[in-house]
Amino acid sequence: MVFLLFTMIRISKRVLRLFLAVVTLAGLGMAISAWTKKAAPAPPNVVLFFMDDMGYGDLSVTGALDYTTPNLDRMAAEGSRFSNFLVAQAVCSASRAALMTGCYPNRLGVSGAFGPNSPIGLNPNEETLADLLKERGYATGIFGKWHLGDKQPFLPLQQGFDEYYGVPYSHDMWPLHPWQAQSNYPPLHWIEGNEKKDEIKDLTDVGKITATITERALGFIRKHKSKPFFLYVPHPLPHVPLAASPNFRGKTARGLFGDVITELDWSVGQILGELKKQNLDKNTLVIFISDNGPWLNYGDHAGSSGGFREGKGTSFEGGHRVPCLVRWPGVVPAGRVCNKLLTTMDILPTVVKLCGARLPKQRIDGVDWITLLKGNDSVTPRDRFYYYYRKNNLEAVREGDWKLVFAHPGRTYEGSLPGQGGKPGPSPENNEFPKALYDLRRDPGERYNVLEQQPEIAARLEKIAEEARADLGDELQKRSGANVREPGRLSQ
């Protein structure tokens, strides 16, 4: 009996020691888990600048003359510049729809530029970049030009944004624009949330736009500095009509256009400075791009395509290729220039993956370029692109540096004198462009048609065009696409 008692005591001690060991290990595991969670890096903030009608050549680092852009130059020096970056379409609303959704805009039923009181807009059923980041716990704000529908169902608060202050569409859709003085456009107002606020009555008010948007953006950073945020700053300028604040007016040899760009550069500097002041600089991804190339027939009030052919409203490189700067200290290499093909559609899948958010449930066209963004130039995330314009015209396709242009009617700025002082020169819309093949490595200006010299390459691109037509359609051939979705429509 005594022996049995001692045996039971020894077993009990072993069980107790085992129990204590398990508890200790469990506690250690919990501590390690807690430490790991604590040590995990916070998701990055995202600041996305989207200029309006800024051309490829409108920055100092891309060849601008008679003014400087020191803050953008610094951003390029501290980050990477992507020199082969395309918008999805070279016009306002379509370009913005692509940026927000990661889709070709014609996949969404969006084309052109929505006017005031448009009965259609970006379908709220589409999942925007703001929707996806908000779901991830981000604060989301837009300060600037929306232009994806000015009726309440289409405004930013219904498209994933927590805060909105800006203009609903381009500020030339305005009774006082010099060449539209007899138009029936309604008065243009600032919108806050879903409500109309102060009217933009004259060019003096236009001159306040950049500073007002900047102050709102700075306030957003201060307000949300303790949680991850997505700040979208789609500046309405340098779209015409041009105006600058008194602090910048008359300061550059380039005239009013240079003054406006200088103030926009100041705005970027203010926001970068605030990120540093709030100790957010090293955990913020900052992207700077434009919605399309310059509106060249405005002459001294227009920017520069940097030598690329044509400009806004065309499917040539001057309409599609825009500046792209990306900065994230310690993640994006500094001082790099990358010539890999990328587009605005690629922003969404890249940003949501970096931020730990999910992709949209519906099909998108963007590709993730995180590996390239972080410095591995050996990868090629995108090798093809479809150049659509007007309602749904497939005007060109691209694979690598080869671009096949199809015969099409289109806008041209060539052969006409540009306007001066804020009034436009002619830009015929029905110029007939012939079928042509261009090698953009040697001929980025698209001047030398090598169609007859390279029939095999042309045939390969024809097959790519057929894939685009089957998927998205082609008005030039009166064909419908199998995978096109409906835009948002107001209830009748």
C-alpha positions in Angstrom: 0.0 0.0 0.0 2.8 2.4 0.9 4.6 1.5 -2.3 1.5 2.3 -4.3 1.1 5.7 -2.5 4.7 6.7 -3.3 4.2 5.6 -6.9 1.1 7.7 -7.3 2.9 10.7 -5.8 5.8 10.4 -8.2 3.4 10.1 -11.1 1.5 13.2 -9.9 4.8 15.2 -9.7 5.6 14.2 -13.3 2.1 15.1 -14.4 2.5 18.5 -12.6 5.9 19.1 -14.2 4.5 18.2 -17.6 1.5 20.5 -17.0 3.7 23.4 -15.9 6.0 22.8 -19.0 3.0 22.9 -21.3 1.7 26.0 -19.7 5.1 27.6 -19.9 5.5 26.7 -23.6 2.0 27.9 -24.3 2.7 31.2 -22.6 6.0 31.5 -24.4 4.2 30.8 -27.7 1.6 33.5 -26.9 4.4 35.9 -26.1 6.2 35.1 -29.3 3.0 35.4 -31.3 2.2 38.7 -29.7 5.7 40.0 -30.3 5.6 38.9 -33.9 2.3 40.7 -34.4 3.7 43.7 -32.7 6.8 43.6 -34.9 4.9 43.2 -38.2 5.2 46.3 -40.3 2.2 48.5 -40.5 0.4 48.6 -43.9 1.7 51.6 -46.0 -0.2 54.8 -46.5 -0.9 55.7 -50.1 -0.8 59.1 -51.7 -1.9 59.2 -55.3 -1.5 62.5 -57.3 -3.4 62.6 -60.7 -2.7 65.7 -62.8 -5.1 66.9 -65.5 -3.7 67.3 -69.0 -0.1 67.4 -67.8 2.2 66.2 -70.7 5.1 63.9 -70.6 7.5 66.8 -71.0 6.1 69.1 -68.3 8.6 68.3 -65.5 12.2 69.5 -65.2 13.3 65.8 -65.2 11.5 65.2 -68.5 12.7 68.3 -70.3 10.6 71.3 -69.3 12.0 74.7 -70.1 11.6 78.2 -68.6 10.5 76.9 -65.2 11.5 74.3 -62.7 9.8 71.6 -60.7 12.1 71.1 -57.7 9.8 69.0 -55.6 8.9 66.6 -58.4 12.6 66.5 -59.3 13.4 65.5 -55.7 10.6 62.9 -55.8 12.3 61.4 -58.9 15.7 61.5 -57.3 14.4 59.8 -54.1 12.3 57.3 -56.0 11.9 55.8 -59.5 10.7 57.3 -62.7 8.8 55.1 -65.1 9.3 56.4 -68.6 6.9 54.1 -70.5 3.8 54.6 -68.5 0.4 54.8 -70.4 -3.1 55.9 -69.5 -5.9 53.6 -70.5 -7.6 56.3 -72.6 -6.4 59.8 -73.4 -9.5 61.6 -72.1 -10.8 62.6 -68.6 -13.6 60.3 -67.5 -12.4 57.2 -69.2 -8.8 57.6 -67.9 -10.1 58.1 -64.3 -12.4 55.1 -64.5 -9.4 52.9 -65.4 -7.3 54.3 -62.5 -10.1 53.7 -60.0 -11.0 50.2 -61.1 -8.0 48.6 -62.8 -10.1 48.1 -66.0 -10.1 49.3 -69.6 -12.8 51.9 -69.3 -14.7 50.5 -72.3 -15.0 47.3 -70.3 -17.1 49.4 -67.8 -19.1 51.1 -70.6 -17.3 54.4 -69.9 -15.9 56.6 -72.7 -15.1 60.2 -73.3 -15.7 62.9 -70.7 -19.0 63.1 -68.8 -20.7 66.5 -68.9 -22.7 68.2 -66.2 -25.9 66.4 -65.3 -24.8 63.3 -67.1 -27.4 60.5 -66.6 -24.5 57.9 -66.5 -21.4 57.5 -64.4 -19.1 55.0 -62.9 -21.3 52.1 -61.8 -21.3 52.0 -58.0 -21.3 48.2 -58.3 -17.7 48.4 -59.6 -15.2 47.9 -56.8 -12.8 50.9 -56.7 -9.4 51.2 -55.2 -11.0 53.2 -52.4 -13.6 50.5 -51.8 -10.9 47.8 -51.4 -8.7 49.9 -49.1 -11.6 51.1 -47.0 -12.6 47.4 -46.5 -9.0 46.8 -45.3 -9.4 49.5 -42.6 -8.0 52.5 -44.5 -9.3 56.0 -44.2 -10.0 57.2 -47.7 -10.2 60.8 -49.0 -10.3 62.5 -52.3 -9.5 66.2 -52.8 -9.8 67.5 -56.4 -11.5 66.6 -59.6 -13.7 63.5 -59.7 -15.3 63.4 -63.2 -17.0 60.0 -63.0 -20.5 61.3 -62.7 -21.8 64.4 -60.9 -25.1 63.0 -59.6 -25.2 61.7 -56.1 -25.2 58.0 -56.9 -21.9 58.4 -58.7 -20.1 60.7 -56.4 -17.0 59.6 -54.3 -18.8 58.9 -51.1 -20.8 56.2 -52.9 -17.6 54.8 -54.5 -15.5 54.0 -51.4 -14.3 57.4 -50.1 -15.0 58.6 -46.6 -14.2 62.3 -47.5 -14.6 64.4 -50.6 -13.9 68.0 -51.4 -13.5 69.1 -55.0 -15.0 69.8 -58.3 -17.3 67.2 -60.0 -16.0 67.6 -63.6 -13.5 69.7 -65.6 -13.6 73.4 -64.9 -13.9 74.3 -68.6 -17.5 72.9 -68.4 -18.3 76.3 -67.1 -20.3 79.3 -68.4 -17.2 81.7 -68.3 -14.7 79.6 -70.2 -13.4 82.0 -73.0 -14.5 79.8 -75.9 -17.7 78.6 -74.3 -19.2 81.9 -73.1 -22.5 81.1 -74.9 -22.7 77.6 -73.5 -25.6 76.2 -71.5 -23.3 74.9 -68.8 -24.6 75.4 -65.2 -22.6 77.2 -62.5 -19.7 75.2 -61.2 -19.6 74.5 -57.4 -17.2 72.9 -55.0 -18.7 69.7 -53.7 -18.2 68.6 -50.1 -19.4 65.1 -49.4 -22.6 65.0 -51.5 -23.5 68.7 -51.1 -22.8 71.7 -53.3 -20.8 74.4 -51.6 -19.2 77.7 -52.8 -19.6 78.6 -56.5 -16.4 79.0 -58.6 -17.4 82.3 -60.2 -14.4 83.6 -62.1 -10.7 83.1 -62.8 -9.8 84.5 -59.5 -11.7 81.6 -57.9 -10.0 79.2 -60.3 -6.7 80.5 -59.1 -7.6 79.3 -55.6 -8.2 75.7 -56.6 -4.7 74.3 -56.1 -4.1 75.9 -52.7 -7.6 74.9 -51.5 -7.1 71.3 -52.5 -3.6 71.3 -50.9 -4.9 72.5 -47.6 -7.6 69.9 -47.5 -5.1 67.2 -48.3 -2.8 68.4 -45.5 -5.7 68.4 -43.0 -6.6 64.8 -44.0 -3.0 63.6 -43.3 -3.1 65.3 -39.9 -6.5 63.9 -39.0 -5.6 60.3 -40.0 -1.9 60.1 -39.1 -2.5 57.3 -36.6 -4.1 54.9 -39.0 -3.4 53.8 -42.6 -4.9 56.1 -45.2 -5.4 56.5 -48.9 -5.2 60.1 -50.1 -6.2 60.7 -53.7 -5.3 64.2 -55.0 -6.6 64.6 -58.6 -5.6 68.2 -59.3 -7.9 69.9 -61.8 -5.0 71.9 -63.3 -3.2 72.4 -65.7 -6.4 71.8 -67.6 -7.6 75.0 -69.1 -8.8 77.6 -68.2 -5.5 78.3 -66.4 -5.2 80.4 -63.3 -2.6 80.6 -60.5 -2.7 82.2 -57.0 -1.0 85.6 -56.5 2.0 83.9 -54.9 2.8 82.1 -58.2 1.3 84.3 -60.9 3.9 86.0 -63.1 6.8 84.1 -61.6 8.1 82.1 -64.6 9.5 82.9 -68.1 7.0 80.3 -69.5 4.1 82.5 -68.6 0.8 81.4 -67.0 1.3 77.7 -67.8 4.7 77.7 -66.1 3.2 79.6 -63.1 0.5 76.9 -62.8 2.9 74.0 -63.0 5.1 75.7 -60.4 2.2 75.9 -58.0 1.3 72.3 -58.6 4.9 71.4 -57.8 4.6 73.4 -54.6 1.5 71.4 -53.7 3.4 68.2 -54.0 6.2 69.6 -51.9 3.7 70.6 -49.2 2.2 67.1 -49.0 5.6 65.4 -49.0 6.7 67.8 -46.3 3.7 67.0 -44.1 4.3 63.3 -44.4 7.9 63.9 -43.1 6.6 66.2 -40.3 4.2 63.5 -39.1 6.9 60.8 -39.3 4.9 59.0 -42.0 7.5 59.6 -44.8 9.1 56.1 -44.6 5.9 54.2 -44.6 4.0 56.0 -47.4 3.9 55.0 -51.1 3.6 58.2 -53.2 2.6 58.0 -56.9 2.5 60.9 -59.3 0.9 60.6 -62.7 -1.4 62.5 -65.2 -4.7 61.6 -66.8 -3.6 62.1 -70.4 -1.2 64.1 -72.6 -1.4 67.9 -73.3 -4.3 69.7 -75.0 -1.9 71.0 -77.7 -4.2 73.3 -79.6 -4.2 75.7 -76.6 -0.7 76.7 -77.5 0.9 78.8 -74.8 -1.7 77.5 -72.3 -0.8 73.8 -73.1 2.0 71.5 -72.0 4.5 69.5 -73.9 4.2 65.9 -75.1 8.0 65.6 -74.7 8.4 64.9 -78.4 5.8 62.1 -78.6 3.3 62.3 -81.5 0.0 64.2 -81.0 -1.6 64.8 -77.6 -4.8 64.5 -75.6 -7.7 62.8 -77.3 -5.5 60.7 -79.6 -4.3 57.1 -79.5 -0.7 58.2 -80.4 1.9 58.2 -77.7 1.6 61.9 -77.0 -2.0 61.3 -75.8 -1.2 58.1 -73.8 2.3 58.4 -72.4 2.5 60.5 -69.2 4.9 61.2 -66.4 5.1 58.6 -63.6 7.1 59.0 -60.4 6.9 56.6 -57.5 8.5 57.2 -54.1 8.7 54.9 -51.0 12.0 55.3 -49.1 13.7 52.0 -48.5 11.3 50.0 -50.8 11.4 51.7 -54.2 14.9 52.3 -55.5 16.1 55.9 -55.6 17.3 57.6 -58.7 16.2 54.8 -61.1 14.6 55.2 -64.6 12.7 52.2 -65.8 11.4 51.8 -69.4 9.1 48.8 -68.9 5.6 49.2 -70.2 3.0 50.0 -67.5 -0.4 51.6 -67.3 -2.8 53.3 -64.9 -4.8 50.0 -64.8 -1.8 48.4 -63.0 -2.0 50.8 -60.0 -5.0 49.1 -58.4 -3.7 45.4 -58.3 -0.3 46.6 -57.2 -1.5 48.9 -54.4 -4.1 46.5 -52.9 -1.5 43.7 -52.7 1.0 46.0 -51.0 -1.7 47.1 -48.5 -2.9 43.6 -47.8 -6.3 44.1 -49.4 -8.1 41.8 -51.8 -8.6 42.2 -55.6 -12.0 43.1 -57.1 -14.4 40.2 -57.5 -15.1 41.1 -61.1 -12.5 40.8 -63.9 -9.9 43.5 -64.2 -7.2 44.3 -66.7 -4.4 45.6 -64.5 -1.3 43.6 -63.6 0.7 43.5 -60.4 4.1 45.1 -60.8 5.4 45.0 -57.2 8.5 43.0 -58.2 9.4 45.6 -60.8 8.5 48.5 -58.5 10.9 47.2 -55.8 13.8 47.2 -58.3 13.9 43.9 -60.2 14.1 45.2 -63.8 14.5 41.7 -65.2 10.7 41.1 -64.9 8.1 42.2 -67.5 4.7 42.4 -65.8 2.9 43.8 -68.9 3.8 43.1 -72.6 0.6 44.3 -74.4 -1.9 47.2 -74.5 -5.0 48.1 -76.4 -5.5 51.7 -77.6 -9.2 52.4 -77.5 -10.8 55.8 -78.1 -14.2 57.4 -78.9 -17.1 55.2 -78.0 -15.2 51.9 -78.5 -12.8 52.2 -81.4 -9.8 49.9 -81.3 -7.3 52.3 -82.9 -4.1 50.4 -82.1 -2.5 47.5 -80.3 0.9 47.1 -78.8 3.2 44.2 -77.9 6.4 45.2 -76.3 7.8 48.0 -78.4 5.8 47.2 -81.5 2.7 49.2 -82.1 0.2 48.5 -84.9 -2.1 51.4 -85.7 -5.4 50.6 -87.6 -6.9 53.0 -90.1 -9.2 55.3 -88.2 -10.6 58.8 -88.1 -9.2 60.9 -85.3 -8.1 64.2 -83.9 -4.9 65.8 -85.1 -3.0 68.8 -83.9 -0.5 68.7 -86.8 -0.8 71.3 -89.6 -2.7 73.9 -87.6 -1.5 76.8 -85.7 -2.2 76.5 -81.9 -4.2 79.2 -80.1 -2.9 81.8 -77.7 -4.0 83.4 -74.5 -6.4 80.7 -73.4 -8.3 80.3 -76.7 -7.7 77.1 -78.8 -6.6 76.7 -82.3 -8.1 74.1 -84.6 -7.8 70.4 -83.9 -9.7 68.5 -86.7 -11.5 65.4 -85.3 -11.9 63.5 -88.5 -8.4 63.3 -89.9 -8.0 59.9 -91.6 -5.0 58.0 -90.2 -3.7 55.1 -92.3 -2.8 51.6 -91.1 0.8 51.7 -89.8 3.4 49.7 -87.8 5.9 51.5 -85.6 8.9 50.3 -83.7 8.8 52.5 -80.6 12.4 51.6 -79.6 13.8 53.5 -82.5 10.8 55.6 -83.4 9.0 56.8 -80.3 7.6 59.7 -82.3 5.7 57.3 -84.6 7.0 58.8 -87.8 8.3 55.8 -89.8 5.8 53.2 -91.0 7.5 49.8 -91.3 4.4 47.8 -92.1 5.7 46.5 -95.4 9.1 45.6 -93.9 7.7 43.6 -91.0 4.7 41.6 -92.2 5.2 38.8 -89.6 5.2 41.2 -86.7 2.1 42.9 -88.1 0.4 39.5 -88.4 1.2 38.7 -84.8 -0.3 42.0 -83.6 -3.4 41.4 -85.8 -4.0 38.3 -83.7 -3.8 40.4 -80.5 -6.3 42.8 -81.9 -8.7 40.0 -82.6 -8.5 39.0 -79.0 -9.3 42.5 -78.0 -12.2 42.7 -80.3 -13.7 39.4 -79.0 -13.3 40.6 -75.4 -14.1 44.3 -75.6 -15.5 44.9 -79.1 -14.6 47.4 -81.8 -16.8 50.1 -83.2 -14.6 50.5 -86.2 -15.7 47.0 -87.2 -19.2 47.2 -85.7 -18.4 44.4 -83.3 -19.6 43.9 -79.7 -17.4 42.5 -77.0 -18.3 39.5 -74.9 -17.1 40.9 -71.6 -18.3 44.5 -71.4 -20.2 45.6 -68.3 -22.8 48.4 -67.9 -22.1 51.9 -66.6 -24.1 53.3 -63.8 -27.4 54.8 -64.9 -29.8 57.1 -63.1 -33.2 55.5 -62.4 -35.8 56.6 -64.9 
